[in-house]
Amino acid sequence: MAVRLTRRVTFSSGHRYWLPSLSPQENKSLFGPWASPYNHGHNYVLDVTVEGEVDPFNGMVVNIKWIDDILKDRILSEFDQKSINDEIPYFKDKSPSLENLMPYIASRLQDLPARLVALRLEETELFYGEWTPDTMTLTRTYEFAAAHRLHDPHISEAENQALFGKCNNPAGHGHNYIVEVTVTGKPDEQTGMMADLGTIDTIVEELVVDRYDHKNFNCDLPEFEGQNPTSEVIVLQIFKTLEGKLPAKLARVRLHENARNMFEVSAG
């Protein structure tokens, strides 16, 4: 039986969305608000996941030190404290988007001593990408505060208390919800991006964040009328609301109710 192992490394790099082959106006038209001839930087977080059988003698899938040595040699030495556009030849004429960075990093790790099965590359706390040999996704993160009461009108008060406990409080209770919206698609050859993040932000903020923020799911939102607004119901509704409305295919919605509870809906 195969076991997966994930190793995390971090590096700091500068980059810019500006192609030297294009005029300033063409760059601004292509990259919009992100266009600039000057670098900006990120503290990237890279998770590398490998898979393999457990060695019956040493009990390991692979020696983590071997993984670390390869990551230091091929990724950290190339990216850390570097300008991606200027110091990595592959990106001389390609935008350093997550969509371009992840396949490039994967290509540098194809001969690991265990099978590479996934990468997760975080550019900021609110934006990360995921790569597998078959798929690539981007995820944006949002937050809103809202209240709800869990209550089933078809059962008794005592049964509601037994079923929902404190969540059945008659005056309701609130959460600072975290929503992750994940899209997938084919990156544009020039921009290296699968979708305009600004457009995604505008749509999610209008249809979800602004609509739900500081609202009561039981009282203020018609789409939840007649439903018990559990986080399962809420995440399903968010997925239905966003499906077909984003500039890339909606792949997944995750709803974090608190630090311990997370709910997820993925495209079929």
MOCOR-V962660 format. One line per field, one symbol per residue. ss: DSSP state (2 for helix, 1 for strand, 0 for the rest). psi: psi as a letter, one per 20 degrees, with the letter a starting at -180 (. if undefined). burial: # if it has 9 or more other ideal C-beta (glycine too) atoms within 8 Angstrom, else .. A space follows every 10 residues. Layout:
ss = ???
psi = ???
burial = ???
//
This chain:
ss = 0111111111 1111101000 0002222222 2222100001 1111111111 1110000000 0002222222 2222222220 0112222022 2000000222 2222222200 0000111111 1111001111 1000011111 1111111100 0000002222 2222222200 0011111111 1111000000 0000002222 2222222222 2200110000 0222000000 2222222222 2200000011 1111110000 01111100
psi = pqqqppppqq qpqqrqnopi iqrghgghhg iciippiqqr rqnqpppppr qrqppigijq gqohhggggg ggghgghhhp kqoghhiohh jhkqqlrhhh gghgghhijh kqjqppiqqp opgrijprqq priirprqpq prqqprqrpo poiirrgghg ghgichijph jarrqnqppp oprqapqphg hjqiqohhgg gggghghfgh hhpkrohhhi ohijpjqomr hggghggggh ghpiiqjrpp hqppoohaii ppqppqq.
burial = ..#####.#. #########. .....###.# ##..#..... .#.####### ##........ ##.#.###.# ##.###.### .####..#.. #...###### ######.##. .#.#.##### ###...#### ##...##### ########## #.......## #.##...#.. .##.#.#### ####..#... #####.#.## #.#######. ###.####.. #..#....#. #.#######. ##...#.#.# #######... ..###...
//
